[in-house]
Amino acid sequence: MNPGGYVDLGTLVHESPRDAPTLWEIGVPDRSAAEFFIPNLDSRYVNPLYINQDRFRQYGLWDKYGLMYPYQYLAYTVGVSDY
């Protein structure tokens, strides 16, 4: 490959990862939580195996959401919520 060069890729066909039509989707279906907000870890529950990777696997993260949203549930409503 050269800058500005031409590469013939032939016919490209996109294969959908699902059999049925998608109405809406939250996140990317790649089995990770990379695009979601993950709160800072609670020092009482830190698992050193996951400090540098997979922060979403840390024990006790569900308690952090209660501290972040003490007066209401964090709820997403399709077509209404704008997050």
ChimeraX attribute file (.defattr): number of C-alpha atoms within 10 A of each C-alpha:
attribute: neighborCount
match mode: 1-to-1
recipient: residues
	/A:1	6
	/A:2	6
	/A:3	5
	/A:4	6
	/A:5	6
	/A:6	8
	/A:7	8
	/A:8	5
	/A:9	6
	/A:10	6
	/A:11	5
	/A:12	6
	/A:13	6
	/A:14	5
	/A:15	7
	/A:16	9
	/A:17	7
	/A:18	7
	/A:19	7
	/A:20	7
	/A:21	7
	/A:22	8
	/A:23	5
	/A:24	8
	/A:25	8
	/A:26	9
	/A:27	12
	/A:28	11
	/A:29	9
	/A:30	7
	/A:31	7
	/A:32	11
	/A:33	15
	/A:34	13
	/A:35	9
	/A:36	11
	/A:37	8
	/A:38	16
	/A:39	13
	/A:40	10
	/A:41	17
	/A:42	13
	/A:43	8
	/A:44	8
	/A:45	11
	/A:46	16
	/A:47	13
	/A:48	9
	/A:49	11
	/A:50	12
	/A:51	13
	/A:52	7
	/A:53	10
	/A:54	13
	/A:55	19
	/A:56	19
	/A:57	15
	/A:58	20
	/A:59	14
	/A:60	15
	/A:61	18
	/A:62	11
	/A:63	10
	/A:64	15
	/A:65	14
	/A:66	13
	/A:67	9
	/A:68	11
	/A:69	10
	/A:70	10
	/A:71	8
	/A:72	8
	/A:73	9
	/A:74	10
	/A:75	7
	/A:76	11
	/A:77	7
	/A:78	10
	/A:79	7
	/A:80	7
	/A:81	8
	/A:82	7
	/A:83	4
